[in-house]
């Protein structure tokens, strides 16, 4: 009986081992994930102005605009789940949809030279770079956390406190990696005879609406 009572403090000590460190690593990963969510939100906020600008020159590309809108909704929905894997898949689908939109823009020289379009593309590029950095920071933090809670004796603490492994910000849906394709054989998908298309309404593409910031 005496041995049992002596074992209890040892068990409690083992269970409590690493608790503070687990919390610290968890908060570190949360902070890194928060940066991903901020940048994904920022990317989604830039999309409406980009689509509006492209529409000024290529209103007939409704299929592409629909795909971009759906991908944007997917990103916003994924951010709300706070699941890194879902966010990674949605972000990859957004990249594919934007690839199609950019491919459309290639057929319109005036659009590529449009100041609004150029500014938005620069902002998107900067945001995508920040997403890549945030992804690396988060995955490193998640790996450190996951490794730590699997080790003994902190694995006991993790089990008692309900600490679970974190998902990585990696694409899990193969379909999200689909390469962008655009069918320029559709009537009106490019300027007839190489003619340079113009916006459907004066100043439609050049108006500065300002991107919404999170």
Secondary structure, 3 states (H helix, E strand, C coil): CHHHHHHHHHHHHHHHCCHHHHHHHHHHHHHHHHHHHHHHHHHHHHHHHHHHHHHCCCCCCHHHHHHHHHHHHHHHHHHHHCCHHHHHHHHHHHHHHHHHHHHHHCCCHHHHHCHHHHHHHHHHHHHHHHHHHHHHHHHHHHHHHHHHHHCCCHHHHHHHHCCCCCCCCCCCCHHHHCCCCCCCCCCCCCCHHHCCCCCCCCCCCCCCCCCCCC
